[in-house]
Amino acid sequence: MVIVAIIAASSALAGYAAITRLARPHHVTDLVAVAGAALAGFAGNELAAWYRIRTGRRIGSAALVADGLHARADGLTSLAVLAGAAGTAAGWTWADPAAGLLITVAILAVLRQAARDIYLRLMDAVDPALVGTAEQTLRATAGILGLGPVRLRWTGHQIRAECEVVVDPAITAAEAHEITARAEHNLMHAIPRLSAALVHADPEARGSDPHRILAGHRAGPGS
């Protein structure tokens, strides 16, 4: 969240500086040095962004991914500086502040993505495709006849799963436990960063609801 706040502050400062320069233009000197620094800044920041984002996704760190997006924003800023230097060299006095406005827009785009990723992580949200993978994995597990709710959530850098599966009511408790243990094992191999899965076995309903004793304690639709 601190990183997101820093990106937002960077965008506000860049926009303020650009608007101020448009109102009161300044002569830009040492354009060759400016262009060289811009190219070096873009290359260095993009390399840092690629490494941080890749590593952050591999280890499940939303903060490191956000930091990588911050570095990418700095790299885009450097490209805009290069464009401003080129325009200034061509005699366009407005080129440098216009580049500042482009920088502001670029940082806002990065800010939007970083803020979204951090918000979803704070809400323990996971990629919906992972839930689909979990459901497919459970259905493919021998002994599972159907599925109830399947939930995944982040806990730090790890994912936990809570799943309900339907099994044959004629099997023993030991056999049902073996099925759920096999299901958890399959999930651990199918879902990256999964630390544990709680798999609850329900007997297949044959004329009566196996959860009827809990009917008065469960919230219905809209509750």
Summary of the structure (lengths in Angstrom):
residues: 223
radius of gyration: 26.7
end to end distance: 32.1
largest distance: 85.2
contacts: 678
relative contact order: 0.10
helix: 64%
strand: 13%
